[in-house]
Amino acid sequence: MSASAKLVLADGTIYAGTSYAAPGAVFGNLIFDTTMTGYQHSLTNPANVGTIMVFTFPHIGNVGVNDADAESDQYWPAGVVVRDPARVRSNWQSERSLVEDLTTAGVVGISGLDTRALTRHVRRSGQVAAGIFGGADAQATDAELVAQVQAWQQPSTSQLLEAVTTDEAYEVAADQPQATVAVIDLGVRRATITQLVQRGNTVKVMPASTTIEELTAANVDGVVFSSGPGNPAEATDQISLAAALLETRMPVLGIGLGHQIVAAALGYASMLLPQAQRGPNQPVFDVASGQSIITNQNHHYAVDAPLGTHPAPNAGYGDVTVTQHSLNDHSVEALRAEELPVLTVQYYPENTALAIDEPHPVFDAFATLMATGK
């Protein structure tokens, strides 16, 4: 099979296409993303570090990119797969073309593939290791390319966290601070910090390696474990930190990977979902209101907990309630500890309020926890 680029899966499946963005060869787990004009949010989300991202929407790059919509200062996937790259960008906020940014960032891409068929393949197979080979790297035999992909070793969670976390703690001050919040940076998105600051919290962003002694010295009113990449069961240092915070009754909010880490501190195991939940329009049922909400998600692991209210697996933490669950597969979407100031959500909660003065079901609830302890 000859092509200017090839996408090679560990199971031997090969897709021929055209080189897009940076040339070269990269390896990673295939993930798919269903966003349309929100591709920049996904590409700059640290939770996608080292992945090969498949966009299910066929036309990518049509609105360009801009600095305001970036979730971080970096493009995190190792590679991207698109069907039809936009030849023209058209949007009043556009500052650069997507392909320009991806090329500068060294993200290797391939275009011209049937991304619908590829997405169905990923959904059937679950976690799929793959490689993109462009230009001279694609000239090896198909058997040699498959062997390279099969020999690739997935990074550990500690390696992923080290890649995405801040090197040094820094502070983002609120104009009229009402509380101080520590964010354990496991790959935090700017939207999380923005929502906290807009609601009167001065935010101290701290590395993933932060210890309980460092948190105590920071003198904060609450702690947020951010979203991020990796297998939650492997984040042992962060689980230990969460457990130490539970013992002090510090108000804690977990988001995404942070939700899974706090749940692990409570004693819950995590499980690999048969099908990952990625992209917008993920329906979640809120038990208290009886209503559904539409969320943006990006995870392949979920907390393994029964629905309803039950004692935490780790004795001494009291009852825990699953307050929200997925309408797609009934997996756990949110937890509340009944006797501890602890809230967690699996999805990205930042977009559930459109204006600063709207009530926010997650960040306002966390503010109440910090103010009242319940």
N, C-alpha and C positions, 0 to 999 in steps of 0.2 A: 504494500500500500504506500503510495507516494503522496505527499502533501507538504505545504510549507510549515504546517504545525500538526501535532497529533496530541489528542487526549487519550491517555492509556490508563485503564483501570487494572487493579490488582487481579481481578478475575479473568483477565485476558481480553476484555472488550476494548476495542480501539475505535476512536472517532477521528476522522480526518477533517482538517479545517485550515484556516488561514491565520498566520501570526497576527496578533493584536497587542498593542502596547509594547512592553519590553520583550526583547528576545531572550532565549536561554532555556533552561530546564529547571522546573520546580516540582516539589512533591508536597502532598497534604491530603487531608480528608476532604472528600467532596461534600459540600453542603449546598442546598439550594435556597434562594431568596426570592420571594414573590413580590417585592416592591416594584413600583413603576418609576416614578420620578424621585423616589426616596433612596436611590442607589447610593448616594454619597453618605447618608447616615449609616448604611450597612457597611460600606467599605472602610469607614473611619471608626467603626465600633471595635474596640480592643478585644471583645469576646471572639472575634473572627480571626484572631492572629494565626498565621500559618496555614490557613485553610485554602482550598480551591473553591471559589464561590461561583455557582451556576445561577444566572439570572433567568427566571422563568418567563418574565416579560420579554418579548422579542426585540424591542427597540430600546437600546440603552445608550445614554449620553445625550439625549435630545434636549435637555435643559441645562447642560453644562454643569459646572461646579462653582462653588463660592466658599469663601472662608467662614461665613456666618453659619452655614449648615453642617459644618464638620463637627463630629462628636469627639475628635481629638486632633492632634497635629500630624497624624500619620495615617497612611493607608496600610491596613494590617494583613489582608489575605496575601498569600504567596502568589496566587494565580486567580484569574477570572475567566469565565466561559460565557460568551454572549452569542446570540444568534445574528443580530443585525446592528452593528455599531452605527450610531448616528453620524452622518456625514456633516450635518449642520446643527449647531446648538442655537436655541432660541428661547431666551427667558430674560426678563428685565433684571434679574439678580445674577445672571451668569457672568463670571469673571474669567474663566478658562474652560478649555475643553476637557472632558473626562480623560480621553486618551493621552492628552498632554500631561495631566497629573499622574496617571498610572505609569507612564513611561519614565517620568522623572523619579517616581518612587521605586522603580525597578520591579513592578508587578508584571509578571509574565502572563500573557493572555492568548486566547484562541477564539476565533469567531467562525461563523458559518455553520455551526452545528444545529441539529434538531434538539433544542434544549428541552422541549416537551418530552421527547422520548428519553432523553438522559435523566430528566427529573423522575419519570416513572421508574426507571432502572434504580435510581437511588432510593426511592420510596420502598421498592420491593426488597432491596438488599440491606438497608440500614446503613451502618457505617461503611464507607467505601474509600479505600486508599487509592490515590491516583497520581499521575504526573502529567504535566504539560511539557512538551518538547517542541521547540521552535527553531527554525533555520537549520544550522548544521547539527544541532542536537537531535533533530528528527530523522537524520539520515541513517541511523543504526537500524538493524533489522527489527521487525516487530517483536520477535522473541527476546532480543536483547533489551528492548524498551520495557517489556513486561517484567523481565527479571529485575531491572532496576527499581521498578515500582514495588515489586514484592519484597525487595531487600530493604526498602525504606523503613526506618524505625520512627514511630510516632513519639513526639516529645512528651516528657512527663508533665504532670500538672504543675509541679514546682518550677520547671523550666519555662512553661507558658506564663506563669504568674511573674516570674522574674523579668520576662520580656516586656510585660505590659505595665507593671506597677511603676510608680514614681520612684526616682532614686532618693529623693530627699523630701521631707515633709514641707508643705507650703500652706498658706492661709488665704482664703477668699472671704473678705469681710462683708457683712451686711451693712446697709446704710444706717439702720436703726436696730442693732442686734438685740434680740430677745433671749437667745440661747446660743451656746457653742456646741457644735456637732463635729465629731471626728468621723471621717469617711475612710475606712480601710480600703485602699485602692487595689482592687483585684482586676482592674481594667475598667475604671469608672468612666461613664459617659459624661460629657459636659452638661447634658440635660439634667442629670441627677443633681449636680452641684448647683446649677441655675435654679432649679425648683426649691432647693433648700435655702439658698440665699434670698430668693424673692420672698420667702415666707419668714424672714427675720432671723435666720440662723447664720452666724459666722462659722464657716466651714474650715476645719483643719484636715487637709488631705494627707494621709499617712501611708507609708509603704506597706505592702502585704506582709512584711516580716516584723511588723510592729509587735511589741510584747505588752503584756498586761501592765508591767511597771511603767513603760513609756506612756501608755494610755492614762494611767493614774496620774502621772506627772503633768499630762496635758490639761487636766482639770476641765473635762468636758461634761456637758449635760446629757449627751446621748451618743450612740455609736451606730453608724451605718456600715454594713458589709455590702460592698457594691456588687454589681454584675461583673461577669468575667468568663474566661475560658476554662476548659478542663473538666476532669472527673472529680466531683466533690469528695468522693471517698479518699482521694489522694491528697487533699488539702489538709493534712493532719495538723500542721502548725496553726492554721487559721481556725480549725475546729476546736483546738485546745484553748485558743484565745477567746472564742465565743463561749466556751464552757466556763472559763474564769469570769467572764462578764456576767453570765447568768447567776453565778454565786454572789456577785456583788449587787445584784438587782439593778444594774445599769440599764436604762431604756435602750433597746436594740431594735433596729430595722434591718432586715435582710432583703436584698433584691437580686433576682436571678441566681447566680452562683452563690451569692450571699444568703439567699433564702435556703438553699440546700445545705450550706455550711452551718447555719444556726439550727436547722432541723437536725443535723447530725449531732450537734452538741446536746440537743434534747433527747437524742437516742435513736432517731429514725435512720434507717438505711436509705440509700438511693438506688435507683434502678435505671437501666438503659431502656428507653422507650423503643417499641418496634418501629415507630415512625417519629422522626424529630418534628418539633413544632417550631417553625421558622417563618418570620415575616409578619405582616399585618393581618387584620381580619380574623384573629383567633378568638372564638367565642368562649366566654367564661361565665359561669353561673354563680351569682352571689346569693348565698343561702339566706341571709338575714332579710334582704329586700325581695327575694324571689325574682329578681331581674337579671338579665344577661348584659354583659359589657363586652365590647369588642377591643381586643388588646393586640399589642405588638410583642412577639416572642422570639426567642432564639436559643433553643436548648435541645439537647438529646437525652439528658438525664432528668429524672423527676424524683421527688420525695415519695417514698413508699410508706404511706400512712392510710389507715381506714378513714372513710368519711365520717363526719359527725364529731362528737366530743368524747374524749377518752383520756385516761392517764398517760402522761408522757412515758416513753419506754425507760428513760433514766429516772429512777425513783427520786422523789423529793422536789420535782419541778411542778407537780400538780397536774391539772387537766389541760389539754390542748384541744382546740377546735379547728377543724378544717373549715374555714369560712368561705372559700371559693374553690370550685373545681372546673376542669375543662369540660365543655360540652362535646368535644370531639372524642376524647378517650377516657374521661372521668378522672384524669390524673390531678394531683393536688396542685392548686394554684395559689393558695394563701393559707397561712396559719396564724392563730392567735393563742398565746399562752394565757390561761385564765387567772393564774396567780403570780405571773411575772410580767413586767412591762416589755413584752416582746411581740413584734409583728413581722411577718415575712410575706413577700409576694414573688411568684415565679416570673411573671411577665414584667415588661418595662412600664412602670406606672406613670412616667413623666407626662405622657400625652393625654392623660385622662382629664386634664383641666386645660381649657383653651385660653383662659385669661387669668392674670395674677390674682384677681379678687374673687375668682370662683372657689367655692368649697372644694378641697381636694381630698378624696377618700383615703388616700394613703399618707401623704405628707402632713396633712392636718391631724390625722389620727396619731401620727408619731409625735407631733408637737404636743398633743394632749397628754401622751404618755410621759413626755419629759416634764410637763408642767405639774401633772397630778400623780404620776406613777401608776396610772391605770387607764 
